[in-house]
Amino acid sequence: MPDDSNPDNTAAGWMPGDLTAKQLAERIIRVDHAGEYGAEQIYRGQLAVLGRRSSAAVVRNMADQERRHLEEFSRVLVERQVRPTLLQPLWQVAGFALGAVSALAGEKTAMACTVAVEEVIVDHYASQAERLGDNDDELREMLEEYGAEEAEHRDQALASGAEQAPGYDLFSGMVRRGTRLAIWLSERI
């Protein structure tokens, strides 16, 4: 990756079209802000349906962590003057709908939704941290910390019976594909 201070972009291994360190950080901040916003909406949708059921306490704890992640990405977004994704209104509706529909299908399906999303996000954050390398310690540390918390969410959802949801493989596969598409779109739009 080229050094942003090198106007000729002649860093070893850099190819035309590669992102600069600054562009990469901006893309990461944009997409992760969108992702945490979407996650918050998913949990809002689930909690709207689950009410006081036994799994609601687990979902509430996950939602609280996602809210903290969103607040931090919002802070960094403003500090670094990064444009948020233009798709945020879509993620608000889609996230809430996914959360509500998964919870309407049952507590285990709500947990299956969490597993599917978090599996993608854990890999996504790890890949981003690796791509950043030593270029942005603050952002890399956020990704590592939040990635570990997302892995905890996945593990909690698995412990809550996610794999026992009817049609688990089909449903979780669809949610994983949708999550990857949302990432790809939010990085660019």
Backbone as ProteinMPNN parsed JSONL, in Angstrom:
{"seq_chain_A": "MPDDSNPDNTAAGWMPGDLTAKQLAERIIRVDHAGEYGAEQIYRGQLAVLGRRSSAAVVRNMADQERRHLEEFSRVLVERQVRPTLLQPLWQVAGFALGAVSALAGEKTAMACTVAVEEVIVDHYASQAERLGDNDDELREMLEEYGAEEAEHRDQALASGAEQAPGYDLFSGMVRRGTRLAIWLSERI", "coords_chain_A": {"N_chain_A": [[0.853, -1.172, 0.0], [0.568, 2.237, -0.798], [2.31, 4.998, 0.689], [0.665, 7.686, 2.154], [1.99, 10.099, 2.237], [3.618, 10.051, 0.092], [3.588, 11.376, -2.911], [3.914, 10.243, -5.392], [3.117, 7.671, -5.191], [4.735, 5.286, -5.103], [5.309, 3.05, -3.589], [6.633, -0.143, -2.767], [5.17, -2.881, -4.373], [2.75, -1.619, -4.716], [-0.071, -1.028, -6.739], [-1.589, 0.589, -9.543], [-4.758, 1.941, -8.8], [-4.938, 0.749, -6.331], [-5.848, 1.346, -2.924], [-4.885, 4.199, -1.007], [-3.329, 4.511, 2.254], [-4.874, 6.294, 3.755], [-7.276, 6.348, 2.265], [-8.04, 3.668, 2.541], [-8.467, 3.529, 5.336], [-10.604, 5.331, 5.537], [-12.557, 3.975, 4.036], [-12.875, 1.696, 5.614], [-13.831, 2.828, 8.007], [-16.245, 3.959, 7.089], [-17.736, 1.661, 6.178], [-17.796, 0.085, 8.484], [-19.049, 1.714, 10.336], [-21.557, 1.793, 9.105], [-22.185, -0.93, 9.307], [-22.305, -1.36, 12.104], [-24.412, 0.304, 12.655], [-26.433, -1.009, 11.229], [-26.451, -3.42, 12.678], [-27.342, -2.538, 15.166], [-29.943, -1.874, 14.429], [-30.96, -4.394, 13.703], [-30.995, -5.688, 16.202], [-32.788, -3.981, 17.526], [-35.117, -4.555, 16.093], [-35.407, -7.274, 16.757], [-35.757, -7.105, 19.549], [-38.13, -5.671, 19.661], [-39.959, -7.585, 19.005], [-39.391, -9.78, 20.661], [-39.799, -8.891, 23.259], [-40.315, -9.617, 26.539], [-39.339, -12.172, 26.61], [-37.234, -15.033, 27.349], [-34.81, -14.944, 25.881], [-34.481, -12.289, 25.368], [-32.95, -10.828, 27.211], [-30.319, -11.635, 26.646], [-30.104, -10.688, 24.03], [-30.458, -7.958, 24.533], [-28.083, -7.344, 25.924], [-26.182, -7.805, 23.889], [-27.046, -5.857, 22.106], [-26.463, -3.546, 23.556], [-23.651, -3.545, 23.479], [-23.272, -3.289, 20.709], [-24.331, -0.767, 20.357], [-22.449, 0.787, 21.693], [-20.232, 0.287, 20.041], [-21.174, 1.518, 17.707], [-21.376, 4.182, 18.58], [-18.66, 4.777, 18.953], [-17.607, 4.396, 16.344], [-19.082, 6.395, 15.114], [-18.023, 8.652, 16.34], [-15.343, 8.553, 15.39], [-15.832, 8.745, 12.669], [-16.772, 11.398, 12.447], [-14.574, 12.83, 13.555], [-12.548, 12.26, 11.694], [-13.616, 13.18, 9.435], [-15.114, 11.599, 7.59], [-17.239, 10.545, 5.057], [-20.413, 9.193, 5.684], [-22.029, 6.085, 4.693], [-24.264, 6.29, 1.939], [-26.345, 4.652, 2.033], [-27.536, 4.345, 4.479], [-30.301, 4.881, 5.276], [-31.564, 2.699, 4.017], [-30.326, 0.554, 5.359], [-31.364, 0.959, 7.86], [-34.091, 0.293, 7.63], [-33.926, -2.311, 6.472], [-32.323, -3.667, 8.366], [-33.879, -3.521, 10.762], [-36.166, -4.878, 9.871], [-35.08, -7.432, 9.251], [-34.282, -8.22, 11.818], [-36.782, -8.21, 13.198], [-38.321, -10.059, 11.681], [-36.771, -12.376, 11.946], [-37.004, -12.804, 14.702], [-39.772, -13.127, 14.911], [-40.009, -15.576, 13.73], [-39.098, -17.159, 15.696], [-37.262, -17.643, 18.799], [-34.874, -19.105, 18.513], [-34.366, -18.807, 15.815], [-33.912, -16.072, 15.719], [-31.511, -16.069, 17.086], [-30.028, -17.542, 15.271], [-29.836, -15.728, 13.195], [-28.153, -13.838, 14.389], [-25.806, -15.401, 14.689], [-25.129, -15.863, 11.981], [-24.703, -13.247, 10.942], [-22.667, -12.335, 12.662], [-20.602, -14.183, 12.207], [-19.717, -13.455, 9.658], [-18.926, -10.82, 10.186], [-16.892, -11.074, 12.108], [-14.849, -12.281, 10.588], [-14.589, -10.265, 8.678], [-13.73, -7.98, 10.191], [-11.268, -8.986, 11.105], [-9.882, -9.316, 8.677], [-9.796, -6.653, 7.835], [-8.222, -5.503, 9.877], [-5.826, -6.807, 9.418], [-5.21, -5.837, 6.853], [-4.799, -3.153, 7.456], [-2.485, -3.251, 8.967], [0.323, -1.782, 10.379], [-0.437, 0.798, 9.951], [-2.498, 2.321, 11.151], [-2.999, 2.541, 14.228], [-5.04, 3.152, 16.147], [-7.471, 2.583, 14.815], [-7.057, -0.1, 14.06], [-6.864, -1.328, 16.593], [-9.471, -0.883, 17.543], [-10.883, -2.5, 15.729], [-9.891, -5.025, 16.389], [-10.682, -5.28, 19.103], [-13.509, -4.985, 18.889], [-14.051, -7.024, 17.107], [-13.499, -9.255, 18.698], [-15.575, -8.992, 20.552], [-17.768, -9.301, 18.862], [-17.385, -11.961, 18.178], [-17.953, -13.09, 20.641], [-20.703, -12.556, 20.745], [-21.594, -14.192, 18.649], [-20.899, -16.697, 19.741], [-22.485, -16.712, 22.065], [-25.009, -16.738, 20.9], [-24.925, -19.189, 19.582], [-24.764, -20.857, 21.824], [-27.271, -20.412, 22.758], [-28.897, -21.955, 21.227], [-29.024, -21.544, 18.445], [-28.42, -23.159, 16.195], [-30.434, -24.965, 16.204], [-32.571, -23.864, 15.037], [-35.349, -23.919, 12.8], [-34.626, -24.799, 9.47], [-32.004, -23.896, 9.573], [-29.456, -23.97, 8.149], [-30.129, -23.024, 5.551], [-31.355, -20.522, 6.125], [-29.298, -19.175, 7.607], [-27.306, -19.129, 5.692], [-28.435, -17.45, 3.746], [-28.568, -15.056, 5.209], [-25.853, -14.607, 5.726], [-24.894, -14.198, 3.089], [-26.367, -11.898, 2.417], [-25.312, -10.127, 4.301], [-22.641, -9.948, 3.471], [-23.055, -8.726, 0.985], [-24.149, -6.277, 1.825], [-21.913, -5.214, 3.106], [-20.115, -4.931, 0.942], [-21.508, -3.064, -0.658], [-21.743, -0.871, 1.134], [-19.114, -0.12, 1.502], [-18.59, 1.203, -0.813], [-20.632, 2.964, -1.553]], "CA_chain_A": [[0.0, 0.0, 0.0], [1.408, 3.417, -0.844], [2.324, 5.925, 1.809], [-0.082, 8.885, 1.763], [2.886, 11.238, 2.105], [4.37, 9.856, -1.143], [2.656, 11.771, -3.974], [4.098, 9.419, -6.583], [2.566, 6.34, -4.912], [5.689, 4.318, -5.632], [5.642, 2.031, -2.59], [6.822, -1.487, -3.331], [3.966, -3.7, -4.428], [1.547, -0.83, -4.966], [-0.539, -1.075, -8.123], [-2.591, 1.623, -9.829], [-6.092, 1.551, -8.347], [-4.887, 0.378, -4.916], [-6.19, 2.433, -2.016], [-3.849, 4.715, -0.116], [-3.625, 4.203, 3.657], [-5.991, 7.159, 4.158], [-8.485, 5.864, 1.594], [-8.405, 2.402, 3.173], [-9.039, 3.836, 6.645], [-11.924, 5.936, 5.321], [-13.467, 2.915, 3.596], [-13.135, 0.859, 6.793], [-14.693, 3.58, 8.928], [-17.57, 4.078, 6.47], [-18.453, 0.394, 6.157], [-18.01, -0.426, 9.837], [-20.106, 2.551, 10.909], [-22.807, 1.283, 8.532], [-22.437, -2.258, 9.869], [-22.746, -1.244, 13.499], [-25.758, 0.889, 12.586], [-27.323, -2.099, 10.836], [-26.555, -4.371, 13.797], [-28.22, -1.937, 16.164], [-31.31, -1.983, 13.913], [-31.362, -5.807, 13.811], [-31.345, -5.958, 17.605], [-34.02, -3.242, 17.829], [-36.214, -5.347, 15.537], [-35.583, -8.488, 17.562], [-36.301, -6.75, 20.864], [-39.524, -5.249, 19.486], [-40.783, -8.802, 18.935], [-39.128, -10.688, 21.782], [-40.362, -8.341, 24.49], [-39.75, -10.092, 27.804], [-38.964, -13.583, 26.543], [-35.955, -15.353, 27.994], [-33.66, -14.558, 25.057], [-34.404, -10.83, 25.24], [-31.846, -10.32, 28.034], [-29.099, -11.878, 25.883], [-30.135, -9.758, 22.901], [-30.25, -6.621, 25.077], [-26.646, -7.187, 26.203], [-25.51, -7.662, 22.599], [-27.443, -4.552, 21.562], [-25.717, -2.513, 24.274], [-22.294, -3.511, 22.933], [-23.351, -2.745, 19.356], [-24.565, 0.674, 20.495], [-21.148, 1.368, 22.042], [-19.429, 0.24, 18.81], [-21.696, 2.549, 16.804], [-20.978, 5.486, 19.107], [-17.232, 4.985, 18.68], [-17.422, 4.611, 14.905], [-19.649, 7.713, 14.811], [-17.016, 9.627, 16.789], [-14.212, 8.509, 14.461], [-16.355, 9.233, 11.397], [-16.796, 12.86, 12.528], [-13.204, 13.321, 13.764], [-11.732, 12.121, 10.483], [-14.4, 13.77, 8.35], [-15.421, 10.546, 6.619], [-18.639, 10.54, 4.647], [-21.081, 7.909, 5.944], [-22.653, 5.484, 3.516], [-25.536, 6.876, 1.518], [-27.345, 3.59, 2.163], [-27.976, 4.225, 5.866], [-31.759, 4.7, 5.408], [-31.886, 1.329, 3.633], [-29.891, -0.356, 6.424], [-32.282, 1.119, 8.987], [-35.295, -0.496, 7.351], [-33.567, -3.719, 6.262], [-31.853, -4.234, 9.631], [-35.019, -3.702, 11.664], [-37.015, -5.932, 9.3], [-34.412, -8.725, 9.455], [-34.384, -8.542, 13.234], [-38.166, -8.513, 13.557], [-38.734, -11.299, 11.013], [-36.074, -13.518, 12.563], [-37.593, -13.037, 16.018], [-41.123, -13.656, 14.7], [-39.851, -17.0, 13.397], [-38.761, -17.857, 16.934], [-36.044, -17.216, 19.49], [-33.71, -19.781, 17.942], [-34.104, -18.182, 14.511], [-33.275, -14.789, 16.031], [-30.116, -16.377, 17.411], [-29.39, -17.967, 14.016], [-29.534, -14.478, 12.502], [-26.963, -13.292, 15.045], [-24.647, -16.232, 14.332], [-24.781, -15.636, 10.574], [-24.137, -11.907, 10.792], [-21.404, -12.204, 13.4], [-19.553, -14.964, 11.533], [-19.193, -12.617, 8.573], [-18.291, -9.622, 10.743], [-15.627, -11.465, 12.742], [-13.877, -12.425, 9.498], [-14.447, -8.94, 8.057], [-12.877, -7.156, 11.051], [-9.906, -9.557, 11.101], [-9.296, -8.986, 7.387], [-9.51, -5.217, 7.838], [-7.09, -5.258, 10.78], [-4.638, -7.286, 8.718], [-4.914, -4.904, 5.761], [-4.286, -1.913, 8.031], [-1.129, -3.457, 9.46], [0.768, -0.784, 11.353], [-0.744, 2.127, 9.428], [-3.493, 3.066, 11.916], [-3.124, 1.78, 15.47], [-6.338, 3.365, 16.786], [-8.504, 1.86, 14.08], [-6.775, -1.54, 14.159], [-7.228, -1.762, 17.951], [-10.937, -0.937, 17.582], [-11.313, -3.679, 14.979], [-9.541, -6.226, 17.156], [-11.552, -5.33, 20.28], [-14.896, -5.209, 18.493], [-14.103, -8.363, 16.525], [-13.592, -10.209, 19.815], [-16.927, -8.893, 21.113], [-18.682, -9.906, 17.888], [-17.215, -13.406, 18.341], [-18.713, -13.443, 21.848], [-22.121, -12.556, 20.364], [-21.797, -15.429, 17.878], [-20.824, -17.832, 20.661], [-23.68, -16.657, 22.917], [-26.151, -17.155, 20.081], [-24.798, -20.647, 19.405], [-25.107, -21.469, 23.112], [-28.72, -20.224, 22.944], [-29.627, -22.881, 20.375], [-29.192, -21.035, 17.081], [-28.352, -24.23, 15.192], [-31.676, -25.748, 16.285], [-33.623, -23.123, 14.332], [-35.813, -24.592, 11.58], [-33.989, -24.314, 8.254], [-30.816, -23.14, 9.991], [-28.437, -23.832, 7.097], [-30.655, -22.163, 4.488], [-31.539, -19.168, 6.648], [-28.023, -18.543, 7.942], [-26.613, -18.89, 4.427], [-29.016, -16.246, 3.139], [-28.175, -13.891, 6.002], [-24.421, -14.38, 5.476], [-24.763, -13.594, 1.754], [-26.891, -10.531, 2.517], [-24.354, -9.329, 5.075], [-21.489, -9.682, 2.59], [-23.498, -7.743, -0.004], [-24.265, -4.989, 2.514], [-20.541, -4.735, 3.303], [-19.58, -4.512, -0.359], [-22.201, -1.836, -1.064], [-21.446, 0.228, 2.05], [-17.748, 0.335, 1.268], [-18.489, 1.954, -2.054], [-21.712, 3.956, -1.775]], "C_chain_A": [[0.893, 1.227, 0.0], [1.294, 4.234, 0.432], [1.611, 7.194, 1.348], [0.819, 10.099, 1.593], [3.715, 11.163, 0.827], [3.455, 10.19, -2.319], [2.784, 10.924, -5.232], [3.53, 8.012, -6.409], [3.463, 5.234, -5.456], [6.091, 3.262, -4.614], [5.733, 0.665, -3.26], [5.511, -2.261, -3.277], [2.691, -2.935, -4.718], [1.213, -0.88, -6.447], [-1.532, 0.07, -8.343], [-3.987, 1.108, -9.462], [-6.12, 1.092, -6.907], [-5.229, 1.594, -4.069], [-4.953, 2.905, -1.262], [-4.24, 4.334, 1.309], [-4.818, 5.026, 4.139], [-7.3, 6.681, 3.535], [-8.969, 4.55, 2.206], [-9.062, 2.655, 4.52], [-10.438, 4.437, 6.498], [-12.948, 4.884, 4.912], [-13.846, 2.027, 4.78], [-14.087, 1.564, 7.745], [-16.107, 3.659, 8.375], [-18.363, 2.771, 6.582], [-18.725, -0.125, 7.57], [-19.022, 0.417, 10.607], [-21.468, 2.056, 10.418], [-23.175, -0.067, 9.136], [-22.928, -2.208, 11.3], [-24.134, -0.613, 13.574], [-26.774, -0.202, 12.231], [-27.52, -3.104, 11.957], [-27.48, -3.829, 14.879], [-29.686, -2.062, 15.725], [-31.824, -3.422, 13.992], [-31.803, -6.107, 15.237], [-32.592, -5.187, 18.037], [-35.227, -4.019, 17.32], [-36.477, -6.603, 16.347], [-36.228, -8.161, 18.905], [-37.749, -6.29, 20.775], [-40.457, -6.46, 19.484], [-40.614, -9.652, 20.192], [-39.692, -10.193, 23.105], [-39.626, -8.837, 25.721], [-39.4, -11.582, 27.788], [-37.562, -13.794, 27.081], [-34.75, -14.886, 27.186], [-33.486, -13.048, 24.96], [-33.245, -10.257, 26.051], [-30.513, -10.492, 27.309], [-29.008, -10.879, 24.74], [-29.88, -8.332, 23.388], [-28.771, -6.358, 25.362], [-25.852, -7.007, 24.912], [-25.799, -6.287, 22.007], [-26.684, -3.421, 22.24], [-24.288, -2.404, 23.756], [-22.291, -2.919, 21.525], [-23.551, -1.233, 19.397], [-23.251, 1.387, 20.832], [-20.232, 1.385, 20.814], [-19.865, 1.359, 17.864], [-21.289, 3.939, 17.282], [-19.51, 5.782, 18.807], [-16.967, 5.195, 17.196], [-18.007, 5.959, 14.477], [-18.662, 8.808, 15.199], [-15.869, 9.703, 15.784], [-14.63, 9.057, 13.09], [-16.314, 10.764, 11.362], [-15.372, 13.411, 12.653], [-12.382, 13.299, 12.48], [-12.448, 12.633, 9.23], [-14.624, 12.776, 7.202], [-16.917, 10.601, 6.317], [-19.258, 9.19, 4.993], [-21.662, 7.343, 4.653], [-23.966, 6.194, 3.208], [-26.68, 5.884, 1.7], [-27.907, 3.455, 3.58], [-29.491, 4.107, 6.008], [-32.201, 3.275, 5.026], [-31.516, 0.364, 4.749], [-30.784, -0.226, 7.65], [-33.504, 0.221, 8.801], [-34.962, -1.989, 7.249], [-33.125, -4.378, 7.557], [-33.0, -4.509, 10.586], [-35.901, -4.843, 11.172], [-36.394, -7.31, 9.504], [-34.507, -9.15, 10.909], [-35.785, -8.965, 13.627], [-38.62, -9.838, 12.956], [-38.056, -12.506, 11.651], [-36.652, -13.829, 13.934], [-39.018, -13.582, 15.907], [-41.082, -15.146, 14.378], [-39.445, -17.819, 14.613], [-37.432, -17.402, 17.507], [-34.795, -17.854, 18.892], [-33.362, -19.209, 16.565], [-33.486, -16.794, 14.7], [-31.795, -15.011, 16.346], [-29.353, -16.841, 16.169], [-29.003, -16.745, 13.181], [-28.257, -13.876, 13.069], [-25.721, -14.079, 14.657], [-24.192, -15.906, 12.909], [-24.118, -14.281, 10.372], [-22.761, -11.843, 11.443], [-20.283, -13.036, 12.788], [-18.9, -14.143, 10.422], [-18.402, -11.444, 9.144], [-16.964, -9.96, 11.411], [-14.537, -11.599, 11.682], [-13.565, -11.072, 8.854], [-13.505, -8.058, 8.882], [-11.439, -7.68, 11.057], [-9.185, -9.21, 9.801], [-8.924, -7.505, 7.322], [-8.288, -4.903, 8.7], [-5.78, -5.682, 10.114], [-4.23, -6.323, 7.601], [-4.345, -3.595, 6.283], [-2.832, -2.067, 8.465], [-0.797, -2.443, 10.533], [0.41, 0.636, 10.945], [-1.69, 2.952, 10.295], [-3.788, 2.288, 13.195], [-4.498, 1.93, 16.11], [-7.419, 2.527, 16.118], [-8.291, 0.348, 14.185], [-7.171, -2.07, 15.543], [-8.744, -1.836, 18.123], [-11.43, -2.208, 16.908], [-11.036, -4.953, 15.754], [-10.448, -6.379, 18.374], [-12.986, -5.68, 19.889], [-15.06, -6.579, 17.839], [-14.224, -9.426, 17.596], [-14.989, -10.174, 20.44], [-17.966, -9.483, 20.162], [-18.578, -11.432, 17.958], [-17.953, -13.89, 19.587], [-20.206, -13.501, 21.534], [-22.455, -13.848, 19.609], [-21.847, -16.627, 18.822], [-22.027, -17.874, 21.603], [-24.909, -17.14, 22.152], [-26.106, -18.653, 19.819], [-25.192, -21.373, 20.679], [-26.6, -21.363, 23.402], [-29.542, -21.06, 21.97], [-29.842, -22.443, 18.945], [-29.256, -22.153, 16.049], [-29.582, -25.133, 15.204], [-32.839, -25.037, 15.585], [-34.056, -23.908, 13.105], [-35.13, -23.968, 10.351], [-32.711, -23.529, 8.518], [-29.832, -22.915, 8.843], [-28.897, -22.882, 5.991], [-30.75, -20.719, 4.965], [-30.198, -18.491, 6.917], [-27.201, -18.276, 6.68], [-27.122, -17.636, 3.739], [-28.574, -14.992, 3.884], [-26.693, -13.586, 5.798], [-24.209, -13.707, 4.113], [-25.252, -12.14, 1.759], [-25.943, -9.607, 3.269], [-23.139, -8.982, 4.227], [-21.841, -8.646, 1.526], [-23.597, -6.358, 0.628], [-22.884, -4.385, 2.76], [-19.999, -4.169, 2.0], [-20.199, -3.184, -0.79], [-21.801, -0.659, -0.186], [-20.021, 0.729, 1.932], [-17.685, 1.334, 0.117], [-19.497, 3.089, -2.207], [-21.904, 4.818, -0.522]], "O_chain_A": [[1.886, 1.259, 0.728], [0.299, 4.158, 1.153], [1.912, 7.722, 0.277], [0.459, 11.037, 0.882], [4.439, 12.106, 0.507], [2.621, 9.365, -2.692], [1.866, 10.888, -6.051], [3.468, 7.246, -7.37], [3.003, 4.353, -6.182], [7.137, 2.633, -4.775], [4.996, 0.367, -4.2], [4.832, -2.283, -2.251], [1.646, -3.546, -4.944], [2.095, -0.786, -7.3], [-2.235, 0.467, -7.414], [-4.343, -0.027, -9.78], [-7.189, 1.04, -6.299], [-4.938, 2.729, -4.445], [-4.081, 2.106, -0.921], [-5.361, 3.884, 1.545], [-5.679, 4.511, 4.854], [-8.323, 6.619, 4.217], [-10.172, 4.344, 2.37], [-10.099, 2.065, 4.822], [-11.348, 4.088, 7.25], [-14.081, 4.902, 5.391], [-15.008, 1.65, 4.928], [-15.042, 0.96, 8.233], [-17.071, 3.45, 9.112], [-19.513, 2.77, 7.022], [-19.777, -0.714, 7.819], [-19.768, -0.106, 11.436], [-22.409, 1.915, 11.199], [-24.34, -0.319, 9.442], [-23.858, -2.925, 11.671], [-24.933, -0.953, 14.446], [-27.833, -0.305, 12.85], [-28.632, -3.59, 12.168], [-28.297, -4.561, 15.439], [-30.563, -2.323, 16.548], [-32.991, -3.646, 14.312], [-32.856, -6.707, 15.456], [-33.376, -5.694, 18.839], [-36.237, -4.136, 18.015], [-37.629, -6.959, 16.597], [-37.141, -8.86, 19.346], [-38.52, -6.496, 21.713], [-41.608, -6.366, 19.912], [-41.59, -10.182, 20.723], [-40.025, -10.994, 23.978], [-38.455, -8.517, 25.926], [-39.189, -12.181, 28.843], [-36.797, -12.843, 27.246], [-33.753, -14.467, 27.774], [-32.441, -12.578, 24.511], [-32.616, -9.291, 25.619], [-29.667, -9.598, 27.35], [-27.952, -10.29, 24.508], [-29.165, -7.574, 22.732], [-28.265, -5.273, 25.075], [-24.959, -6.162, 24.839], [-24.904, -5.633, 21.472], [-26.301, -2.449, 21.589], [-23.765, -1.299, 23.609], [-21.406, -2.135, 21.185], [-23.004, -0.506, 18.568], [-22.979, 2.469, 20.311], [-19.537, 2.371, 20.569], [-19.03, 2.06, 17.292], [-20.899, 4.782, 16.475], [-19.159, 6.906, 18.449], [-16.189, 6.073, 16.823], [-17.477, 6.597, 13.568], [-18.489, 9.781, 14.465], [-15.469, 10.793, 15.375], [-13.855, 9.755, 12.436], [-15.878, 11.356, 10.375], [-15.004, 14.347, 11.944], [-11.609, 14.22, 12.217], [-11.937, 12.524, 8.115], [-14.366, 13.065, 6.034], [-17.745, 10.693, 7.224], [-18.703, 8.149, 4.64], [-21.77, 8.045, 3.647], [-24.678, 6.637, 4.109], [-27.848, 6.24, 1.54], [-28.681, 2.535, 3.847], [-29.945, 3.288, 6.807], [-33.107, 2.718, 5.645], [-32.285, -0.544, 5.064], [-30.949, -1.187, 8.401], [-33.894, -0.514, 9.708], [-35.628, -2.825, 7.86], [-33.501, -5.517, 7.831], [-33.093, -5.596, 11.157], [-36.336, -5.68, 11.963], [-37.088, -8.253, 9.884], [-34.783, -10.314, 11.2], [-35.961, -9.97, 14.316], [-39.235, -10.652, 13.644], [-38.692, -13.537, 11.87], [-36.778, -14.998, 14.298], [-39.427, -14.41, 16.721], [-42.007, -15.887, 14.712], [-39.45, -19.049, 14.56], [-36.587, -16.851, 16.801], [-33.761, -17.195, 18.78], [-32.189, -19.14, 16.199], [-32.627, -16.389, 13.917], [-30.937, -14.235, 15.923], [-28.162, -16.561, 16.033], [-27.955, -16.739, 12.536], [-27.378, -13.452, 12.318], [-24.691, -13.49, 14.332], [-23.003, -15.699, 12.666], [-23.087, -14.182, 9.706], [-21.804, -11.353, 10.843], [-19.121, -12.632, 12.845], [-17.678, -14.144, 10.272], [-17.329, -11.113, 8.64], [-16.005, -9.199, 11.288], [-13.43, -11.09, 11.857], [-12.415, -10.779, 8.529], [-12.583, -7.455, 8.332], [-10.494, -6.891, 11.018], [-8.007, -8.851, 9.822], [-7.861, -7.149, 6.812], [-7.422, -4.126, 8.297], [-4.76, -5.002, 10.232], [-3.047, -6.03, 7.427], [-3.499, -2.985, 5.629], [-2.041, -1.132, 8.348], [-1.555, -2.267, 11.487], [0.911, 1.589, 11.541], [-1.69, 4.178, 10.187], [-4.713, 1.477, 13.239], [-5.071, 0.942, 16.57], [-8.189, 1.843, 16.791], [-9.249, -0.4, 14.38], [-7.753, -3.15, 15.646], [-9.249, -2.75, 18.775], [-12.287, -2.911, 17.443], [-11.864, -5.863, 15.771], [-10.931, -7.477, 18.654], [-13.602, -6.563, 20.486], [-16.098, -7.222, 18.0], [-14.965, -10.394, 17.431], [-15.525, -11.216, 20.816], [-18.935, -10.098, 20.606], [-19.587, -12.122, 17.812], [-18.518, -14.984, 19.585], [-20.901, -14.4, 22.007], [-23.457, -14.506, 19.888], [-22.736, -17.472, 18.713], [-22.534, -18.953, 21.909], [-25.744, -17.862, 22.695], [-27.144, -19.315, 19.834], [-25.879, -22.393, 20.625], [-27.136, -22.134, 24.198], [-30.759, -20.893, 21.892], [-30.763, -22.929, 18.289], [-30.066, -22.095, 15.124], [-29.751, -25.969, 14.317], [-33.956, -25.553, 15.549], [-33.216, -24.506, 12.431], [-35.072, -22.745, 10.224], [-32.376, -22.607, 7.774], [-29.42, -21.781, 8.597], [-28.128, -22.029, 5.547], [-30.282, -19.803, 4.289], [-29.985, -17.354, 6.498], [-26.473, -17.285, 6.62], [-26.338, -16.849, 3.21], [-28.243, -13.981, 3.263], [-26.316, -12.418, 5.706], [-23.433, -12.758, 4.001], [-24.618, -11.263, 1.172], [-25.79, -8.439, 2.911], [-22.659, -7.849, 4.26], [-21.022, -7.786, 1.199], [-23.174, -5.371, 0.026], [-22.707, -3.173, 2.635], [-19.484, -3.052, 1.969], [-19.49, -2.283, -1.238], [-21.546, 0.433, -0.693], [-19.749, 1.891, 2.234], [-16.817, 2.207, 0.09], [-19.238, 4.063, -2.914], [-22.759, 5.704, -0.507]]}, "name": "protein", "num_of_chains": 1, "seq": "MPDDSNPDNTAAGWMPGDLTAKQLAERIIRVDHAGEYGAEQIYRGQLAVLGRRSSAAVVRNMADQERRHLEEFSRVLVERQVRPTLLQPLWQVAGFALGAVSALAGEKTAMACTVAVEEVIVDHYASQAERLGDNDDELREMLEEYGAEEAEHRDQALASGAEQAPGYDLFSGMVRRGTRLAIWLSERI"}
